[in-house]
Amino acid sequence: MCVVSELRERSAAFDDDLEDYDAVPWNYRAIFGEFKGIPWWAAILAALVPAFIGAFIDINSSKTVGWTFNVVFFLGALAAILLVQRRSLFGPMVQPPLVLAATVPILVLLTGGVQKAGLSAMALGLGKPLIDSFPVMAVTTAVTVGLGILRIFLQKNPNRPSKDEVREAKAEVKGRAKPVRRPREEPVEEEERPRRPRPERAEGAPARRPRPEGAPARRPRPDGARGERPAGQRRPRPPRDDR
């Protein structure tokens, strides 16, 4: 994420520096030349208005669409995809089916191409012009989508960072993010404290501390103090009640 943000900042800085030199930014241009393209709403009108005119002419004459509608419909969609601004390509790429669905049924209803005889007659009157115009709609959509993809690949940001710049930015980010290791401190050896020498026992001195004078002597333990019983004596058991 840091690399992407740095590249975007660099690209934005380049665009700001070149705004004074370029009359039209790259994403506002048409497919050719350096003039400013038409906005998205103008591209919609460029395809919609000719389609209305062509459909009106054909439906008034033959109750269905013909070559007039096919030609102006194709040329209007082609002009829209070629003249629209680079940043507004999506609308002209997908608009041919929508333009067809908005023009032909409305004009059939307005010009009286559908008689009020029933639902079947109304469906036939609306469906026949749509079926007749389906081939030109499919071809026009394929052409506009292909030209839109071509413009996406050809018209790229001229100030975008190159591969070498991307590698350098990644290396800088890695260098900043790499933690600095401190040298390991060697443990300080503590000086051994001298142990206090134990007082030596004099020759002939008793191993235990002598009893103070006047202290009573220890009494001998009576027999059986430890719970020992004389041999042959047992504790009588309580009587067992078998009832």
DRENROKOL-48266 format. One record per residue (C-alpha): residue in three letters; y, z, x. Coordinates in Angstrom, 2 decimals. Each point is the difference from the previous one (the first is absolute). Layout:
<sites>
<site residu="ALA" y="Y" z="Z" x="X"/>
...
</sites>
This chain:
<sites>
<site residu="MET" y="0.00" z="0.00" x="0.00"/>
<site residu="CYS" y="2.38" z="0.73" x="2.84"/>
<site residu="VAL" y="-0.61" z="-3.44" x="1.49"/>
<site residu="VAL" y="0.68" z="-1.73" x="-3.31"/>
<site residu="SER" y="3.20" z="1.95" x="-0.57"/>
<site residu="GLU" y="1.28" z="-0.80" x="3.48"/>
<site residu="LEU" y="-0.73" z="-3.70" x="-0.45"/>
<site residu="ARG" y="1.81" z="-0.01" x="-3.33"/>
<site residu="GLU" y="3.01" z="1.69" x="1.54"/>
<site residu="ARG" y="0.09" z="-2.56" x="2.78"/>
<site residu="SER" y="-0.31" z="-2.87" x="-2.46"/>
<site residu="ALA" y="2.78" z="1.43" x="-2.19"/>
<site residu="ALA" y="2.22" z="0.43" x="3.05"/>
<site residu="PHE" y="-0.60" z="-3.63" x="1.02"/>
<site residu="ASP" y="0.80" z="-1.17" x="-3.53"/>
<site residu="ASP" y="3.24" z="1.99" x="-0.03"/>
<site residu="ASP" y="1.03" z="-1.45" x="3.35"/>
<site residu="LEU" y="-0.68" z="-3.57" x="-1.13"/>
<site residu="GLU" y="1.73" z="0.23" x="-3.36"/>
<site residu="ASP" y="3.30" z="-0.92" x="1.65"/>
<site residu="TYR" y="-1.53" z="-3.14" x="1.56"/>
<site residu="ASP" y="-2.26" z="-1.23" x="-2.84"/>
<site residu="ALA" y="1.81" z="-1.12" x="-3.12"/>
<site residu="VAL" y="-3.15" z="0.46" x="-2.14"/>
<site residu="PRO" y="-2.80" z="2.48" x="0.83"/>
<site residu="TRP" y="-3.49" z="-1.45" x="0.32"/>
<site residu="ASN" y="-1.33" z="1.57" x="-3.22"/>
<site residu="TYR" y="2.84" z="-1.51" x="-2.08"/>
<site residu="ARG" y="-0.64" z="-3.59" x="1.08"/>
<site residu="ALA" y="-1.78" z="-2.83" x="-1.80"/>
<site residu="ILE" y="-2.98" z="-1.84" x="1.46"/>
<site residu="PHE" y="2.09" z="-2.30" x="2.20"/>
<site residu="GLY" y="3.40" z="0.22" x="1.62"/>
<site residu="GLU" y="2.06" z="3.12" x="0.48"/>
<site residu="PHE" y="1.75" z="0.08" x="-3.36"/>
<site residu="LYS" y="-0.45" z="2.78" x="-2.50"/>
<site residu="GLY" y="-2.72" z="-0.52" x="-2.61"/>
<site residu="ILE" y="0.27" z="0.57" x="-3.72"/>
<site residu="PRO" y="-0.79" z="3.44" x="-1.48"/>
<site residu="TRP" y="-3.11" z="0.74" x="-2.06"/>
<site residu="TRP" y="1.68" z="-0.44" x="-3.41"/>
<site residu="ALA" y="1.31" z="-3.41" x="1.03"/>
<site residu="ALA" y="-3.49" z="-1.02" x="1.10"/>
<site residu="ILE" y="-1.33" z="0.93" x="-3.44"/>
<site residu="LEU" y="2.68" z="-2.08" x="-1.70"/>
<site residu="ALA" y="-0.70" z="-2.92" x="2.36"/>
<site residu="ALA" y="-3.56" z="-0.20" x="-1.35"/>
<site residu="LEU" y="0.65" z="1.09" x="-3.60"/>
<site residu="VAL" y="2.89" z="-2.28" x="-0.99"/>
<site residu="PRO" y="-1.65" z="-3.31" x="1.04"/>
<site residu="ALA" y="-3.22" z="1.09" x="-1.70"/>
<site residu="PHE" y="1.87" z="0.63" x="-3.26"/>
<site residu="ILE" y="1.72" z="-3.37" x="0.17"/>
<site residu="GLY" y="-3.18" z="-1.93" x="0.78"/>
<site residu="ALA" y="-2.04" z="1.78" x="-2.65"/>
<site residu="PHE" y="2.72" z="-0.58" x="-2.61"/>
<site residu="ILE" y="0.05" z="-3.73" x="0.71"/>
<site residu="ASP" y="-3.78" z="-0.44" x="-0.10"/>
<site residu="ILE" y="-0.67" z="2.22" x="-3.04"/>
<site residu="ASN" y="2.68" z="-1.75" x="-2.06"/>
<site residu="SER" y="-1.47" z="-3.38" x="0.78"/>
<site residu="SER" y="-3.77" z="0.58" x="0.04"/>
<site residu="LYS" y="-0.56" z="3.59" x="-1.27"/>
<site residu="THR" y="-1.50" z="0.90" x="3.38"/>
<site residu="VAL" y="0.99" z="0.09" x="3.66"/>
<site residu="GLY" y="-0.15" z="-3.13" x="2.14"/>
<site residu="TRP" y="1.17" z="-1.44" x="3.30"/>
<site residu="THR" y="3.60" z="1.05" x="-0.46"/>
<site residu="PHE" y="-0.94" z="3.65" x="-0.24"/>
<site residu="ASN" y="-2.54" z="-0.26" x="2.80"/>
<site residu="VAL" y="2.48" z="-1.52" x="2.46"/>
<site residu="VAL" y="2.95" z="2.28" x="-0.68"/>
<site residu="PHE" y="-2.26" z="3.07" x="-0.16"/>
<site residu="PHE" y="-1.46" z="-0.77" x="3.44"/>
<site residu="LEU" y="3.36" z="-0.85" x="1.58"/>
<site residu="GLY" y="1.69" z="3.11" x="-1.39"/>
<site residu="ALA" y="-2.72" z="2.33" x="1.33"/>
<site residu="LEU" y="0.07" z="-1.81" x="3.37"/>
<site residu="ALA" y="3.78" z="0.36" x="0.30"/>
<site residu="ALA" y="-0.24" z="3.69" x="-0.86"/>
<site residu="ILE" y="-2.54" z="0.77" x="2.73"/>
<site residu="LEU" y="1.88" z="-2.03" x="2.62"/>
<site residu="LEU" y="3.53" z="1.25" x="-0.69"/>
<site residu="VAL" y="-0.61" z="3.66" x="-0.81"/>
<site residu="GLN" y="0.83" z="2.65" x="2.56"/>
<site residu="ARG" y="-2.74" z="1.08" x="2.38"/>
<site residu="ARG" y="-0.05" z="3.55" x="-1.38"/>
<site residu="SER" y="-0.48" z="-1.21" x="-3.62"/>
<site residu="LEU" y="-3.07" z="-2.21" x="0.36"/>
<site residu="PHE" y="-2.37" z="1.83" x="-2.30"/>
<site residu="GLY" y="1.66" z="-1.03" x="-3.28"/>
<site residu="PRO" y="0.07" z="-3.78" x="0.62"/>
<site residu="MET" y="-3.58" z="0.14" x="1.32"/>
<site residu="VAL" y="-1.50" z="1.31" x="-3.26"/>
<site residu="GLN" y="2.45" z="-1.25" x="-2.62"/>
<site residu="PRO" y="-1.46" z="-3.46" x="-1.01"/>
<site residu="PRO" y="-2.54" z="1.43" x="-2.52"/>
<site residu="LEU" y="2.65" z="2.32" x="-1.44"/>
<site residu="VAL" y="2.52" z="-2.83" x="-0.37"/>
<site residu="LEU" y="-2.58" z="-2.13" x="-1.77"/>
<site residu="ALA" y="-0.95" z="2.81" x="-2.37"/>
<site residu="ALA" y="3.66" z="0.64" x="-0.81"/>
<site residu="THR" y="1.12" z="-3.62" x="-0.59"/>
<site residu="VAL" y="-2.72" z="-1.99" x="-1.72"/>
<site residu="PRO" y="-0.95" z="2.34" x="-2.92"/>
<site residu="ILE" y="3.64" z="0.85" x="-0.74"/>
<site residu="LEU" y="1.06" z="-3.64" x="-0.10"/>
<site residu="VAL" y="-2.99" z="-0.96" x="-2.14"/>
<site residu="LEU" y="1.02" z="2.64" x="-2.55"/>
<site residu="LEU" y="3.70" z="-0.88" x="0.12"/>
<site residu="THR" y="-0.47" z="-3.77" x="-0.35"/>
<site residu="GLY" y="-2.40" z="0.30" x="-2.93"/>
<site residu="GLY" y="-3.06" z="-1.16" x="1.85"/>
<site residu="VAL" y="-2.12" z="2.52" x="-1.94"/>
<site residu="GLN" y="-0.38" z="-0.47" x="-3.75"/>
<site residu="LYS" y="-0.43" z="3.06" x="-2.22"/>
<site residu="ALA" y="-3.42" z="-1.08" x="-1.17"/>
<site residu="GLY" y="-2.00" z="2.93" x="1.36"/>
<site residu="LEU" y="-1.02" z="1.86" x="3.08"/>
<site residu="SER" y="-2.34" z="-2.74" x="1.22"/>
<site residu="ALA" y="2.72" z="-2.64" x="-0.19"/>
<site residu="MET" y="2.47" z="2.31" x="1.75"/>
<site residu="ALA" y="-2.48" z="0.75" x="2.77"/>
<site residu="LEU" y="-0.71" z="-3.70" x="0.45"/>
<site residu="GLY" y="3.69" z="-0.86" x="0.09"/>
<site residu="LEU" y="0.70" z="2.65" x="2.66"/>
<site residu="GLY" y="-3.18" z="-0.48" x="1.97"/>
<site residu="LYS" y="0.12" z="-3.78" x="0.50"/>
<site residu="PRO" y="3.28" z="-0.02" x="2.04"/>
<site residu="LEU" y="-1.24" z="2.93" x="2.10"/>
<site residu="ILE" y="-3.30" z="-1.73" x="0.72"/>
<site residu="ASP" y="1.77" z="-3.26" x="0.89"/>
<site residu="SER" y="2.34" z="1.81" x="2.42"/>
<site residu="PHE" y="-2.72" z="2.10" x="1.68"/>
<site residu="PRO" y="-0.77" z="-2.48" x="2.86"/>
<site residu="VAL" y="3.61" z="-0.30" x="1.09"/>
<site residu="MET" y="0.40" z="3.78" x="-0.24"/>
<site residu="ALA" y="-3.04" z="0.56" x="2.26"/>
<site residu="VAL" y="1.21" z="-2.51" x="2.60"/>
<site residu="THR" y="3.54" z="1.38" x="-0.05"/>
<site residu="THR" y="-1.22" z="3.58" x="0.42"/>
<site residu="ALA" y="-2.20" z="-0.97" x="2.96"/>
<site residu="VAL" y="2.93" z="-1.78" x="1.68"/>
<site residu="THR" y="2.45" z="2.86" x="-0.50"/>
<site residu="VAL" y="-2.46" z="2.61" x="1.27"/>
<site residu="GLY" y="-0.80" z="-2.13" x="3.05"/>
<site residu="LEU" y="3.68" z="-0.53" x="0.83"/>
<site residu="GLY" y="0.73" z="3.69" x="-0.48"/>
<site residu="ILE" y="-2.76" z="1.01" x="2.44"/>
<site residu="LEU" y="1.25" z="-2.64" x="2.46"/>
<site residu="ARG" y="3.51" z="1.41" x="-0.15"/>
<site residu="ILE" y="-1.30" z="3.52" x="0.54"/>
<site residu="PHE" y="-1.68" z="-1.04" x="3.26"/>
<site residu="LEU" y="2.78" z="-2.29" x="1.22"/>
<site residu="GLN" y="3.06" z="2.02" x="-0.91"/>
<site residu="LYS" y="-0.48" z="3.24" x="1.88"/>
<site residu="ASN" y="2.49" z="2.40" x="1.48"/>
<site residu="PRO" y="1.19" z="-1.63" x="3.25"/>
<site residu="ASN" y="0.89" z="3.42" x="1.40"/>
<site residu="ARG" y="-3.37" z="1.61" x="-0.60"/>
<site residu="PRO" y="-1.44" z="1.78" x="3.07"/>
<site residu="SER" y="-2.50" z="-1.93" x="2.11"/>
<site residu="LYS" y="-3.44" z="1.21" x="1.00"/>
<site residu="ASP" y="1.27" z="1.20" x="3.37"/>
<site residu="GLU" y="2.73" z="2.03" x="-1.67"/>
<site residu="VAL" y="-2.55" z="1.54" x="-2.35"/>
<site residu="ARG" y="-2.17" z="1.03" x="2.95"/>
<site residu="GLU" y="2.98" z="1.50" x="1.81"/>
<site residu="ALA" y="1.01" z="1.95" x="-3.10"/>
<site residu="LYS" y="-3.55" z="1.36" x="-0.38"/>
<site residu="ALA" y="-0.07" z="1.01" x="3.65"/>
<site residu="GLU" y="3.34" z="1.81" x="-0.35"/>
<site residu="VAL" y="-1.17" z="1.87" x="-3.09"/>
<site residu="LYS" y="-3.24" z="1.02" x="1.71"/>
<site residu="GLY" y="1.96" z="1.19" x="3.03"/>
<site residu="ARG" y="2.27" z="2.13" x="-2.14"/>
<site residu="ALA" y="-2.83" z="1.44" x="-2.05"/>
<site residu="LYS" y="-2.15" z="0.87" x="3.02"/>
<site residu="PRO" y="0.30" z="3.76" x="0.67"/>
<site residu="VAL" y="1.04" z="1.17" x="3.46"/>
<site residu="ARG" y="-2.70" z="2.12" x="1.55"/>
<site residu="ARG" y="1.16" z="2.98" x="2.00"/>
<site residu="PRO" y="-1.72" z="0.78" x="3.28"/>
<site residu="ARG" y="-2.64" z="2.63" x="-0.40"/>
<site residu="GLU" y="0.98" z="3.27" x="1.58"/>
<site residu="GLU" y="-2.61" z="1.58" x="2.22"/>
<site residu="PRO" y="-0.89" z="3.59" x="-0.95"/>
<site residu="VAL" y="1.49" z="2.58" x="2.31"/>
<site residu="GLU" y="-2.66" z="2.09" x="1.63"/>
<site residu="GLU" y="0.61" z="3.66" x="-0.60"/>
<site residu="GLU" y="-0.26" z="2.27" x="2.93"/>
<site residu="GLU" y="-2.94" z="2.30" x="-0.19"/>
<site residu="ARG" y="1.04" z="3.59" x="-0.45"/>
<site residu="PRO" y="-1.64" z="2.44" x="2.35"/>
<site residu="ARG" y="-2.39" z="2.31" x="-1.70"/>
<site residu="ARG" y="0.43" z="3.71" x="0.34"/>
<site residu="PRO" y="-2.70" z="1.52" x="2.14"/>
<site residu="ARG" y="-2.19" z="2.54" x="-1.71"/>
<site residu="PRO" y="0.08" z="3.47" x="1.51"/>
<site residu="GLU" y="-3.03" z="0.53" x="2.09"/>
<site residu="ARG" y="-2.33" z="2.83" x="-1.01"/>
<site residu="ALA" y="-0.29" z="2.68" x="2.57"/>
<site residu="GLU" y="-3.34" z="0.80" x="1.41"/>
<site residu="GLY" y="-1.77" z="2.74" x="-1.93"/>
<site residu="ALA" y="2.35" z="-0.26" x="-3.01"/>
<site residu="PRO" y="-1.65" z="0.24" x="-3.44"/>
<site residu="ALA" y="-0.41" z="-3.27" x="-1.95"/>
<site residu="ARG" y="1.41" z="1.59" x="-3.17"/>
<site residu="ARG" y="3.13" z="1.97" x="-0.57"/>
<site residu="PRO" y="-0.74" z="3.74" x="0.45"/>
<site residu="ARG" y="0.01" z="2.19" x="-3.09"/>
<site residu="PRO" y="3.06" z="2.20" x="-0.17"/>
<site residu="GLU" y="-0.52" z="3.66" x="0.52"/>
<site residu="GLY" y="-0.56" z="2.06" x="-3.14"/>
<site residu="ALA" y="-1.25" z="-2.94" x="-2.11"/>
<site residu="PRO" y="-3.12" z="0.78" x="-2.09"/>
<site residu="ALA" y="-3.20" z="-1.58" x="1.13"/>
<site residu="ARG" y="-1.71" z="-2.58" x="-2.17"/>
<site residu="ARG" y="-2.46" z="1.33" x="-2.51"/>
<site residu="PRO" y="-3.50" z="-1.43" x="0.05"/>
<site residu="ARG" y="-0.97" z="-2.04" x="-3.01"/>
<site residu="PRO" y="-2.53" z="1.61" x="-2.33"/>
<site residu="ASP" y="-3.27" z="-1.68" x="-0.57"/>
<site residu="GLY" y="0.07" z="-2.50" x="-2.85"/>
<site residu="ALA" y="3.73" z="-0.57" x="0.23"/>
<site residu="ARG" y="-0.57" z="-3.68" x="0.27"/>
<site residu="GLY" y="-2.00" z="-0.04" x="-3.22"/>
<site residu="GLU" y="-3.35" z="0.26" x="1.70"/>
<site residu="ARG" y="-2.68" z="1.73" x="-2.08"/>
<site residu="PRO" y="-2.91" z="1.94" x="1.36"/>
<site residu="ALA" y="-3.24" z="-1.87" x="-0.02"/>
<site residu="GLY" y="-2.14" z="0.52" x="-3.05"/>
<site residu="GLN" y="2.86" z="0.77" x="-2.36"/>
<site residu="ARG" y="0.94" z="-2.45" x="-2.70"/>
<site residu="ARG" y="2.54" z="0.17" x="-2.78"/>
<site residu="PRO" y="-1.73" z="0.62" x="-3.34"/>
<site residu="ARG" y="0.22" z="-2.92" x="-2.40"/>
<site residu="PRO" y="1.31" z="0.54" x="-3.54"/>
<site residu="PRO" y="-2.63" z="0.00" x="-2.76"/>
<site residu="ARG" y="-0.62" z="-3.41" x="-1.55"/>
<site residu="ASP" y="0.31" z="-0.26" x="-3.73"/>
<site residu="ASP" y="-2.77" z="-2.37" x="-1.18"/>
<site residu="ARG" y="0.77" z="0.50" x="-3.65"/>
</sites>
